[in-house]
Amino acid sequence: EVQLVESGGGLVKAGGSLRLSCAASGFSFSSYSMIWVRQAPGKGLEWVSFISSSGAYTYYADSVKGRFTISRDNAKNSLFLQMNSLRGEDTAVYYCARETGPGTSAPDYWGQGTLVTVAS
Amino acid sequence: DIQMTQSPSSLSASVGDRVTITCRASQSISRFLHWFQQKPGKAPKLLIYAASSLQSGVPSRFSGSDSGTEFTLTISSLQPEDFATYYCQQSYSFPRTFGQGTKVEIK
């Protein structure tokens, strides 16, 4: 069974940092690209970042570029999001998700989410 | 960036109704368009991928279609468990982008 479990969320002051983790199991983690998506309270879904299966390619939303860094450890089946210079508008539930292959690139499995609250 | 314009933003419908939600891309995205269902407090669930392919385990009352840059999610006969918010997303290029969402409520 595919499972994605996020952790690392919490309350942080504006300007602070937080590192989110996503533990993957039930599939060959190193074969899949992964993404982070966030959802501010009462708002819609916002795509945050992408990392290729090897980690060689990464992409970011303009809203987080230069502040957030996505990475992965394929030996430990783990995905990370390092968030620096946090702002109030970064307050959201953060989801990790697996993308299917390059033919469709659909996020087919999602974690349950971890809440990040930035106090301004 | 590719903009995804989803409509309507909300709708009221009754059990058994046929429901249609539309998503329009600001440029060609081929068929790299996916539909998700989200219930309060839960993660999004993939319903339809590549415009019209039904994700495994999703009931057949859900279907997707496309015409150029316009994509449609149809629920053929709305069931009580279908009341939720629906999102489209393009994965044609970076940054990936979502539609604004459509909240389906009980009439």
Interface residues (C-beta under 8 A of the other chain):
Chain A: I35 V37 G44 L45 E46 W47 F50 Y59 Y60 A61 D62 Y95 E99 T100 G103 T104 S105 A106 P107 D108 W110 G111 Q112 G113
Chain B: D1 F32 H34 F36 Q38 K42 A43 P44 K45 L46 Y49 A50 S53 Q55 Y87 Q89 S91 F94 P95 R96 T97 F98 G99 Q100 G101
